[in-house]
Amino acid sequence: MDISIFLAKFWGWFFMLFFILFMIYPKRIKQMFVFAKDDKFMIILSIFGIIIGLLHILAHNFWVKDWRIIITLFGWFSLSKGISQFAFPGFANKWIQNIDFKWFQFLLFLLFIVGLILLNQAYQWVPY
């Protein structure tokens, strides 16, 4: 299986699943923001972000003008987010505290749409 198709399926299902779970259990969003204030949690989260970002970039670093750029950007975003959280935890905590609950739901909806796009690319549900 092509790595782009594999990662499109992974990220597509990941975004769809988390959108549905957060819509069913909205308390989890608020709990995440409470956990994010803890430095230990932020360090662990940043290490996971760095690992996922590096593995993702090593496996899929295609700078092309089609849907695969979305997958490449997820890898780079994950790596840069992990590094910034690790290097500047105070800035990350301030940023998280300033995020509104409605803004986070809007972001989840956007990721749901991106998940649909990626799953359509992987499974060709709606050919074009």
Backbone bond lengths (Angstrom), bond angles and torsions (degrees), N, CA, C in turn:
res aa  C-N    CA-C-N  psi(-1)  N-CA   C-N-CA  omega(-1)  CA-C   N-CA-C  phi
1 M - - - 1.445 - - 1.530 108.79 -
2 D 1.291 115.80 137.87 1.455 122.46 177.99 1.529 109.73 -62.70
3 I 1.322 117.88 138.81 1.467 121.93 -178.16 1.523 111.46 -62.20
4 S 1.325 117.72 -33.68 1.466 120.58 178.70 1.523 110.73 -64.79
5 I 1.316 117.02 -42.88 1.465 120.83 179.01 1.523 110.11 -66.28
6 F 1.325 116.68 -42.86 1.467 120.53 178.37 1.524 111.00 -58.93
7 L 1.342 116.99 -49.15 1.457 119.92 -178.57 1.529 111.83 -69.95
8 A 1.323 118.17 -30.70 1.468 120.44 174.85 1.525 110.01 -63.98
9 K 1.322 116.84 -41.24 1.463 120.54 176.93 1.522 110.52 -65.93
10 F 1.333 116.27 -45.24 1.467 119.92 -179.02 1.522 111.04 -59.97
11 W 1.333 117.33 -56.47 1.458 120.46 -177.40 1.523 111.90 -65.90
12 G 1.324 117.09 -37.08 1.458 119.89 178.76 1.515 111.96 -61.49
13 W 1.332 116.52 -50.43 1.465 119.41 178.97 1.526 111.73 -67.65
14 F 1.323 116.93 -35.74 1.469 120.92 178.12 1.527 110.18 -59.89
15 F 1.336 116.91 -49.50 1.467 120.33 -178.88 1.522 111.78 -66.83
16 M 1.315 117.27 -39.53 1.462 120.12 178.99 1.531 110.42 -64.27
17 L 1.317 116.52 -45.81 1.459 121.22 -178.23 1.525 111.41 -62.75
18 F 1.327 116.94 -47.18 1.450 118.95 -178.73 1.519 112.54 -69.34
19 F 1.318 118.54 -32.85 1.462 120.48 174.86 1.523 109.80 -61.29
20 I 1.325 116.53 -48.15 1.465 120.52 -179.23 1.524 110.83 -64.04
21 L 1.334 117.29 -45.47 1.471 120.08 -179.94 1.526 112.31 -62.31
22 F 1.323 117.48 -42.54 1.467 119.72 -179.97 1.519 112.20 -71.08
23 M 1.318 118.30 -27.05 1.458 119.95 176.42 1.535 110.60 -76.51
24 I 1.321 117.09 -32.93 1.472 120.45 177.70 1.529 110.37 -76.01
25 Y 1.339 116.55 -39.87 1.463 122.07 -177.49 1.530 110.39 -120.50
26 P 1.330 118.85 75.01 1.472 120.11 -177.48 1.533 113.65 -66.32
27 K 1.335 117.70 -17.66 1.470 119.88 177.31 1.530 111.08 -62.04
28 R 1.319 116.64 -28.54 1.467 120.64 -178.61 1.526 111.70 -63.80
29 I 1.322 116.86 -31.70 1.468 119.96 178.42 1.522 109.26 -63.45
30 K 1.317 116.75 -47.73 1.465 120.39 179.93 1.526 111.13 -65.04
31 Q 1.340 117.01 -36.72 1.461 120.20 177.15 1.514 111.26 -64.26
32 M 1.337 117.10 -37.58 1.468 120.14 178.11 1.526 110.92 -61.44
33 F 1.325 116.60 -41.26 1.456 119.60 179.57 1.526 111.55 -66.63
34 V 1.325 117.24 -34.61 1.473 120.58 176.15 1.526 110.00 -67.16
35 F 1.334 117.10 -45.03 1.463 120.78 178.71 1.520 111.95 -63.00
36 A 1.325 117.04 -34.17 1.463 121.18 -176.55 1.526 112.23 -66.77
37 K 1.314 118.08 -17.21 1.466 120.79 177.96 1.531 111.90 -74.96
38 D 1.321 116.52 -17.09 1.459 121.80 -179.40 1.530 109.63 -83.39
39 D 1.336 116.71 125.82 1.463 121.42 -178.14 1.529 112.52 -62.05
40 K 1.332 117.21 -37.54 1.473 119.82 -179.92 1.528 110.23 -62.81
41 F 1.304 116.29 -42.47 1.462 120.66 178.97 1.529 110.55 -63.40
42 M 1.325 116.86 -41.05 1.467 121.33 -179.47 1.525 111.12 -65.34
43 I 1.328 117.28 -38.09 1.468 120.06 178.85 1.523 110.51 -65.66
44 I 1.317 116.75 -45.23 1.469 120.37 178.85 1.521 110.26 -63.57
45 L 1.328 116.70 -43.40 1.459 121.16 178.57 1.524 111.51 -62.27
46 S 1.328 116.64 -39.84 1.467 119.66 -179.77 1.532 111.23 -68.80
47 I 1.311 117.64 -37.73 1.468 120.18 177.45 1.524 110.49 -63.97
48 F 1.339 116.96 -42.84 1.470 119.77 175.74 1.523 111.23 -61.44
49 G 1.329 116.52 -40.35 1.460 120.04 178.51 1.520 112.13 -62.75
50 I 1.315 116.44 -41.39 1.465 120.37 178.61 1.531 110.59 -65.42
51 I 1.330 116.61 -45.10 1.471 120.07 -179.85 1.523 110.97 -62.89
52 I 1.324 116.98 -49.59 1.468 120.36 -179.36 1.521 110.41 -62.77
53 G 1.333 117.15 -42.54 1.456 120.40 179.73 1.516 112.89 -62.60
54 L 1.328 116.67 -46.09 1.467 119.91 179.69 1.526 112.06 -63.90
55 L 1.327 116.56 -46.97 1.467 119.18 178.13 1.525 111.24 -60.68
56 H 1.296 115.48 -40.54 1.462 120.73 -179.38 1.526 111.28 -64.62
57 I 1.320 116.97 -45.28 1.466 121.18 -179.42 1.530 111.05 -67.17
58 L 1.329 117.10 -39.80 1.463 119.66 178.36 1.528 111.68 -64.75
59 A 1.319 116.94 -33.41 1.464 120.17 -178.57 1.525 112.68 -86.62
60 H 1.334 116.57 -30.61 1.473 119.06 -172.81 1.525 109.01 -146.17
61 N 1.300 117.12 94.25 1.462 122.32 178.21 1.526 108.41 -128.79
62 F 1.327 115.32 63.19 1.461 122.11 -176.23 1.516 109.85 -103.31
63 W 1.316 116.47 112.84 1.461 121.81 178.75 1.528 108.41 -97.87
64 V 1.326 114.85 79.32 1.462 121.77 -177.78 1.529 108.62 -120.06
65 K 1.328 115.76 165.05 1.462 120.33 -177.66 1.523 111.24 -97.48
66 D 1.332 116.22 56.86 1.453 120.82 173.45 1.528 107.80 -146.41
67 W 1.317 117.05 -165.68 1.457 122.01 -173.71 1.520 113.17 -63.08
68 R 1.328 118.46 -21.06 1.472 121.21 -177.68 1.523 112.60 -67.58
69 I 1.334 117.74 -18.45 1.469 120.42 177.44 1.533 110.50 -63.97
70 I 1.345 116.60 -30.06 1.468 120.42 178.16 1.525 109.65 -60.44
71 I 1.312 116.72 -43.68 1.462 121.54 -178.99 1.526 110.47 -66.83
72 T 1.322 117.07 -42.53 1.465 120.57 178.11 1.526 110.64 -61.80
73 L 1.320 117.07 -42.35 1.465 120.63 -179.70 1.524 112.10 -65.11
74 F 1.344 118.14 -33.32 1.466 120.21 175.34 1.521 111.19 -61.30
75 G 1.315 116.99 -41.41 1.460 120.26 178.46 1.516 112.08 -63.59
76 W 1.327 116.60 -46.82 1.460 120.46 179.89 1.524 111.35 -66.79
77 F 1.340 116.80 -37.35 1.464 119.91 177.58 1.522 110.66 -64.51
78 S 1.321 117.10 -43.14 1.454 120.84 179.65 1.524 111.52 -62.21
79 L 1.328 116.39 -44.26 1.466 119.92 178.92 1.527 111.24 -64.14
80 S 1.312 117.41 -47.50 1.474 119.77 -178.20 1.524 111.37 -66.98
81 K 1.319 117.64 -35.94 1.457 120.51 177.17 1.528 110.62 -66.25
82 G 1.323 117.27 -43.94 1.457 120.56 178.45 1.523 112.28 -61.84
83 I 1.336 116.60 -43.90 1.466 120.25 179.18 1.522 110.94 -64.95
84 S 1.329 117.15 -44.08 1.469 119.48 -178.47 1.525 111.41 -66.90
85 Q 1.341 117.76 -37.78 1.464 119.91 176.72 1.517 111.37 -65.62
86 F 1.311 117.07 -37.33 1.462 120.78 -179.48 1.533 110.71 -72.92
87 A 1.319 116.86 -43.89 1.462 120.83 -175.56 1.530 112.75 -78.37
88 F 1.326 117.01 -34.69 1.472 121.12 -176.06 1.528 110.31 -129.55
89 P 1.336 118.02 69.12 1.471 119.30 -176.81 1.525 113.13 -65.12
90 G 1.311 117.99 -30.68 1.466 120.52 178.71 1.518 111.62 -65.34
91 F 1.321 116.16 -42.82 1.462 120.57 178.17 1.522 110.56 -64.24
92 A 1.324 117.06 -41.22 1.468 121.05 179.56 1.523 110.52 -64.34
93 N 1.343 117.21 -40.40 1.466 119.88 178.75 1.523 111.60 -65.10
94 K 1.333 117.59 -41.23 1.474 120.37 177.42 1.516 111.04 -63.64
95 W 1.319 116.15 -41.01 1.460 120.21 -179.74 1.530 110.57 -63.59
96 I 1.327 116.88 -42.37 1.465 121.23 -179.51 1.521 110.73 -66.92
97 Q 1.318 117.76 -38.56 1.454 120.31 179.98 1.528 112.25 -67.39
98 N 1.321 117.11 -25.24 1.464 120.41 -179.18 1.528 113.62 -87.41
99 I 1.324 117.82 -6.49 1.460 120.44 179.84 1.522 108.96 -77.51
100 D 1.308 114.94 130.48 1.454 121.54 178.21 1.530 109.53 -84.78
101 F 1.323 116.24 149.32 1.457 122.05 179.51 1.529 110.95 -58.88
102 K 1.327 117.74 -41.74 1.475 121.39 179.61 1.527 110.51 -66.41
103 W 1.320 117.93 -37.69 1.464 121.49 177.99 1.523 110.34 -62.43
104 F 1.332 116.30 -40.94 1.459 120.35 179.44 1.528 110.52 -65.51
105 Q 1.338 117.62 -38.80 1.465 120.09 176.85 1.525 110.65 -64.80
106 F 1.330 117.30 -38.17 1.460 120.34 176.56 1.525 110.59 -63.77
107 L 1.321 116.73 -42.35 1.462 121.21 177.41 1.530 110.89 -61.94
108 L 1.323 117.18 -41.14 1.462 120.86 176.25 1.527 111.27 -61.07
109 F 1.337 116.61 -39.69 1.461 119.94 178.34 1.529 110.72 -64.49
110 L 1.338 116.80 -41.43 1.466 119.50 177.31 1.530 111.04 -62.20
111 L 1.321 116.74 -41.31 1.463 119.84 177.77 1.528 111.24 -66.70
112 F 1.330 117.34 -31.95 1.465 121.40 174.22 1.526 110.03 -61.38
113 I 1.329 116.96 -44.68 1.466 121.58 179.00 1.536 110.01 -63.93
114 V 1.330 116.80 -44.23 1.470 120.24 177.82 1.519 110.08 -62.32
115 G 1.334 117.09 -39.68 1.460 120.95 176.46 1.521 112.07 -60.23
116 L 1.334 116.72 -41.94 1.465 120.24 176.57 1.529 111.42 -62.51
117 I 1.321 116.09 -41.97 1.465 120.28 179.19 1.525 110.51 -62.29
118 L 1.323 116.31 -46.14 1.467 119.73 -179.63 1.527 112.20 -65.15
119 L 1.333 116.56 -41.40 1.462 119.18 178.44 1.526 111.22 -66.24
120 N 1.318 116.62 -35.76 1.463 119.00 176.09 1.528 110.93 -65.21
121 Q 1.320 117.53 -38.15 1.461 120.65 176.75 1.531 110.95 -65.18
122 A 1.320 116.34 -38.10 1.465 120.24 -176.69 1.526 112.10 -75.04
123 Y 1.326 117.15 -41.56 1.461 120.92 -173.97 1.524 113.57 -104.09
124 Q 1.320 117.24 -9.39 1.486 122.32 -179.39 1.531 110.98 53.66
125 W 1.345 116.74 49.83 1.458 121.09 178.25 1.522 110.84 -65.80
126 V 1.327 115.20 -46.17 1.466 120.75 178.60 1.519 106.78 -115.81
127 P 1.326 116.90 99.21 1.480 118.06 -178.88 1.521 111.33 -70.44
128 Y 1.301 115.55 150.31 1.476 120.22 178.22 1.491 110.57 -140.72
